[in-house]
Amino acid sequence: MRRVVVTGMGIACPLGLGVAHVWRRLIEGQSGIGAIQSFDTKDLPCKVAGQVPPGTRAGGGLDISEWIPVKDQKKMDRFIHLGMVAATEAVEDSGWVPETEDDRCATGVMIGSGIGGLQTIYDASLLVASGRAKRLSPFFIPSALANLASGNVSIKYGFKGPNHCVVTACATGVHAIGDASRLIMLGDADVMVAGGAEATVCEVGVAGFCASRALSTGFNDNPTAASRPWDKDRDGFVMGEGAGVLVLEELEHAKRRGANIYAEVAGYGMSGDAHHITAPAEHHEGAFRSMKAALRNGGLVPEDVQYVNAHGTSTPLGDDLELEAVERLFGDAGRNIAMSSTKSATGHLLGAAGAVEAIFSILAVRDGVAPPTLNLEVPSRESVIDRVAKVAQERRIRIALSNSFGFGGTNASILFREAA
């Protein structure tokens, strides 16, 4: 089976734009969560979220006109904007420019989204409901479709290989990276641009998750404290927006062109709970099997892993169940790993979360540092596993594991190994 490495990375998230800028802020313990300013929250119990900050590219903020021509911006929902931004950085970072038709046909795109163009759909529904259906944009459907982040990236760069989209709720990002890796392993592509994009911090998105009682409501006056994985005072997750994109490449292909190799994809596992549409199974059995499958796929054992980037959304039920599954899988080896939830700084980016957290896991391996879990003051339960409370930790990390779990009982785990 062919080996797959990471040769480019791009990110847009509540901590800002640009891998270097975002990583610095994360390691310094900064938060990207704040009060929602983009719409009126007076009728909503949750008033906080993680939103990509405005600004210039040079300053780590988003001015979409720096990335997408004005004439094209209205043809795309915000999730496509974010996906295009992250993909552009990743492709530029990789240095991959296919020069032949064969190279273009061997380069594909797989950028998923958990929900797709929610704001666009909401706006269009208001037009229709008010009797103004004739005012719908002809670009309404293509701007809302979940696969159009992939489609637009493919068109921009002329990548003619597999053009695919994963939609598995909050597991989307990891599934996209893992599935794209397998396309390369099987010879369907030599290079894949893969990740996730999401932009659901809008009135209908926040209202919907409030209705399911999933969001934090107790920290509206202190937004940076709202996302607090494993802490006894956590009361729900904080929604975030963003995109994370990797350039994945067959190892020998990357070597031949002298590419910078960040890490190798070392294993990928999936599972289904077959239990409940939103709640994890007892003991988080699905998470356990997903992580176990990733280790088995990579020919690894728990002792080989030094860091886990947890799904860790800050929900009362999910956090401790995931911790239980990790404890069960790692056993005595759990004393030697660090596990953190970077959602404490970014919020939960839904379909983009796994891709953004894959980048954080790769950087943890590269730099030998475990990012912190912010706001972990008093754990809701004790564990032998170090959850990196509040302050980043320097430690040797050769292999990192990243988890993502989604509604419908879908689970994904991926492993990254240091570059040889």
Rosetta blueprint (number, residue, H / E / L):
1 M L
2 R L
3 R L
4 V E
5 V E
6 V E
7 T E
8 G E
9 M E
10 G E
11 I E
12 A E
13 C E
14 P L
15 L L
16 G E
17 L E
18 G L
19 V H
20 A H
21 H H
22 V H
23 W H
24 R H
25 R H
26 L H
27 I H
28 E L
29 G L
30 Q L
31 S L
32 G L
33 I E
34 G E
35 A E
36 I L
37 Q L
38 S L
39 F L
40 D L
41 T L
42 K L
43 D L
44 L L
45 P L
46 C L
47 K L
48 V E
49 A E
50 G E
51 Q L
52 V L
53 P L
54 P E
55 G L
56 T L
57 R L
58 A L
59 G L
60 G L
61 G L
62 L E
63 D L
64 I H
65 S H
66 E H
67 W L
68 I L
69 P L
70 V H
71 K H
72 D H
73 Q H
74 K L
75 K L
76 M L
77 D L
78 R H
79 F H
80 I H
81 H H
82 L H
83 G H
84 M H
85 V H
86 A H
87 A H
88 T H
89 E H
90 A H
91 V H
92 E H
93 D H
94 S H
95 G L
96 W L
97 V L
98 P L
99 E L
100 T L
101 E H
102 D H
103 D H
104 R H
105 C H
106 A L
107 T E
108 G E
109 V E
110 M E
111 I E
112 G E
113 S L
114 G L
115 I L
116 G L
117 G L
118 L H
119 Q H
120 T H
121 I H
122 Y H
123 D H
124 A H
125 S H
126 L H
127 L H
128 V H
129 A H
130 S L
131 G L
132 R L
133 A H
134 K H
135 R H
136 L L
137 S L
138 P L
139 F L
140 F H
141 I H
142 P H
143 S H
144 A H
145 L L
146 A L
147 N L
148 L H
149 A H
150 S H
151 G H
152 N H
153 V H
154 S H
155 I H
156 K H
157 Y H
158 G L
159 F L
160 K L
161 G L
162 P L
163 N E
164 H E
165 C L
166 V L
167 V L
168 T L
169 A H
170 C H
171 A H
172 T H
173 G H
174 V H
175 H H
176 A H
177 I H
178 G H
179 D H
180 A H
181 S H
182 R H
183 L H
184 I H
185 M H
186 L L
187 G L
188 D L
189 A L
190 D L
191 V E
192 M E
193 V E
194 A E
195 G E
196 G E
197 A E
198 E E
199 A L
200 T L
201 V L
202 C L
203 E H
204 V H
205 G H
206 V H
207 A H
208 G H
209 F H
210 C H
211 A H
212 S L
213 R L
214 A L
215 L E
216 S L
217 T L
218 G L
219 F L
220 N L
221 D L
222 N L
223 P H
224 T H
225 A H
226 A L
227 S L
228 R L
229 P L
230 W L
231 D E
232 K L
233 D L
234 R L
235 D L
236 G L
237 F E
238 V L
239 M E
240 G E
241 E L
242 G E
243 A E
244 G E
245 V E
246 L E
247 V E
248 L E
249 E E
250 E E
251 L H
252 E H
253 H H
254 A H
255 K H
256 R H
257 R L
258 G L
259 A L
260 N L
261 I L
262 Y L
263 A E
264 E E
265 V E
266 A E
267 G E
268 Y E
269 G E
270 M E
271 S E
272 G E
273 D L
274 A L
275 H L
276 H L
277 I L
278 T L
279 A L
280 P L
281 A L
282 E H
283 H H
284 H H
285 E H
286 G H
287 A H
288 F H
289 R H
290 S H
291 M H
292 K H
293 A H
294 A H
295 L H
296 R H
297 N H
298 G H
299 G L
300 L L
301 V L
302 P H
303 E H
304 D H
305 V L
306 Q L
307 Y E
308 V E
309 N E
310 A L
311 H L
312 G L
313 T L
314 S L
315 T L
316 P L
317 L L
318 G H
319 D H
320 D H
321 L H
322 E H
323 L H
324 E H
325 A H
326 V H
327 E H
328 R H
329 L H
330 F H
331 G H
332 D H
333 A H
334 G H
335 R H
336 N H
337 I L
338 A E
339 M E
340 S E
341 S L
342 T L
343 K H
344 S H
345 A H
346 T H
347 G L
348 H E
349 L L
350 L H
351 G H
352 A H
353 A H
354 G H
355 A H
356 V H
357 E H
358 A H
359 I H
360 F H
361 S H
362 I H
363 L H
364 A H
365 V H
366 R H
367 D H
368 G L
369 V E
370 A E
371 P L
372 P L
373 T E
374 L L
375 N L
376 L L
377 E L
378 V L
379 P E
380 S L
381 R L
382 E L
383 S L
384 V L
385 I L
386 D E
387 R L
388 V L
389 A E
390 K L
391 V L
392 A L
393 Q E
394 E E
395 R L
396 R L
397 I L
398 R L
399 I E
400 A E
401 L E
402 S E
403 N E
404 S E
405 F E
406 G E
407 F L
408 G L
409 G L
410 T E
411 N E
412 A E
413 S E
414 I E
415 L E
416 F E
417 R E
418 E E
419 A L
420 A L
